[in-house]
Amino acid sequence: MMSLNPLLLVGGVIGTVSVLLLIAYACVKDKKTAMGFERSMADGEILRRLFGYAKPYLRQFVVVGFLVLFSISYDIASPLIVGYIEELVVGDFELKSLYVSVAVYAGVLVFSMASTYLQAVILQRVGQRIISDLREDLFTHIESLSHGQLNDIPVGKLVTRVTNDTNAISMMFTNLFVNLTKNAFVILGILVAMLCLNYELTLMVLCFVPFILLFTVIFRKFSRRAYRKVKDATTDINTYLSENLSGIKVTQIFGREDEKMEEFRQKSQTLAKATQEQIFVFGVFRPLVYMLYISSILCLFYLGGMGHLNHLTFLGQTISSGTIVTFYMYISKFFTPIQNLAEQFNWLQSALASSEKVFSIMDIQPQMVDAPDAVELDEVKGDIEFRDVWFSYIPGEWVLQGVSFHVEPRQTVAFVGSTGSGKSTILSLICRNYEFQKGEILIDGIDIRKIKISSLRRHFGQMLQDVFLFSGTIRSNIVLREEKIPDEEIMKVCRYVNADHFINKLEHGLDEEVRERGNNFSAGQRQLLSFARTILHKPSVMILDEATANIDTETELLIQDSLEKMRSVGTMLIVAHRLSTIQHADNIIVLSHGRILEQGTHQQLLAAHGRYYQLYTLQYHKEQMDKQ
């Protein structure tokens, strides 16, 4: 009876740990919503979509599968060879047999290492291609989202999805799946070898498998929860950094550095806490598996030692010293991949959590899509008509209410009104940046909803108040597209819009560096560059939204001259607060609270003594006072 005490002690310890883990698991499961563990996509669905990206590379994965089988030969064969050497040493020793055994051992090792190297090379190449495909699809999908949808998603969140999350997924294809497959084959192969060698000791080892499965299932729940917290905290801090680094000048101007630092510290501490929780989960699981490994070794030595020393047999099985050595190595190789599951589960949970977040972006249905019968526009004359158009950004809060007007080809039409009257909204609707709820908008007599979006926008040139310049050169910001355009043509356009005045003074001319958002150029210079890149692509309709705001008087004169030249290019739609810039427009439309109050030429509206007359009089008196 006393001989069973060590086994009972091991069983008692493992049983106690299992009960404690089950209690913890039940508590977390009951409170999963409160603890932030809310699953929105099943693992099976995530894996199915990921495998869709791997399908084109199925042949390479088959090759890797064969290499995996070759590479595990060392794990299966080496304990048998060592066990044979042990039997050889304690039995009839022959040096020649020892040399042969060592040579076989070395051969198996070299063969396994070569197979492992080849599979790593293939996997890295294939994995990077898969992630590149996924990243490109994600970026393309983001480009397809409407302005309204992009306004609802923080830039930092999108950056995290395209970079951090796709990098986490790459580990799945370059390492995780193959290691999981390899470990599965290793465990299966070792079990078969152990059964053939001694099924009594194999049954002893299998007694620990249910506890391994139990610990793994419990760990999976805790790990998934921890990784979600880390991913959410990482996204939060990236979003905060993206916004506040872009607006750091405002922070400095108002002396809010300490307050912003405190906000950042809180977000950083949240991420640190989530990471610590993740490390804690990992730190608990691996020692538990190691405890099972040590327990199995103790049981092996106890049963094997008792059987070998007392020459006992069980079910006809005899335990020799070579068997004990072989089983010792097999148990080590059996538990090593299981212990590695802790780290691999970390990767898996990271990849699944990242995949879910990536697919959540890709599952956003674009609000602006081409109709099935949408047509291409080879040319646009510039005839624009609004018919009883209603639009709202927020349901029920109408920004435009029954707006109707007609723009003849090559006309210059201006929109004026107070802030929030709907001027910029009208220009956005013409380019289908947003979808209107009621009415019709026609371009050359065709409903814009029946025109392909890319075709429609290709014929429009938009010049906004907040000009965005990309990092690069002046040339790349003017050309934008990939086609090669001669410098002579670029400079011709620059002269046309008066941008050559400052470009010629730059040391590198068109090759002058443009820093982030063009912050090394003035607002007026950025606006002139915006004019140049618009004219270069020969638009049929030009849209200017507050293009003359916030610039100095000298630059305004250059822009005014540019505008006069651009009037001959095609239809022009202008939004301007400075009424002096639109006096020569063919038609001026006055808006208030989403409705058209009046329209006509500058002289007609002044003669009518309506809202336009009031605005013009106020601005005229203000300008006279400023001059004094």
Secondary structure, 3 states (H helix, E strand, C coil): CHHHHHHHHHHHHHHHHHHHHHHHHHHHHHCCCCCCCCCCCCHHHHHHHHHHHHHHHHHHHHHHHHHHHHHCHHHHHHHHHHHHHHHHHHCCCCHHHHHHHHHHHHHHHHHHHHHHHHHHHHHHHHHHHHHHHHHHHHHHHHHHCCHHHHHHCCHHHHHHHHHHHHHHHHHHHHHHHHHHHHHHHHHHHHHHHHHHHCHHHHHHHHCCHHHHHHHHHHHHHHHHHHHHHHHHHHHHHHHHHHHHHHCHHHHHHCCCHHHHHHHHHHHHHHHHHHHHHHHHHHHHHHHHHHHHHHHHHHHHHHHHHHHHHCCCEECCEECCHHHHHHHHHHHHHHHHHHHHHHHHHHHHHHHHHHHHHHHHHHCCCCCCCCCCCCECCCCCCCCEEEEEEEEEEECCEEEEEEEEEEECCCCEEEEEECCCCCHHHHHHHHCCCCCCCEEEEEECCEEHHHECHHHHHHCEEEEECCCCCCCEEHHHHHHCCCCCCCHHHHHHHHHHCCCHHHHCCCCCHHHCEECHHHCCCCHHHHHHHHHHHHHHCCCCEEEEECCCCCCCHHHHHHHHHHHHHHCCCCEEEEECCCHHHHCCCCEEEEEECCEEEEEECHHHHHHHCCHHHHHHHHHHHHHHHHHC
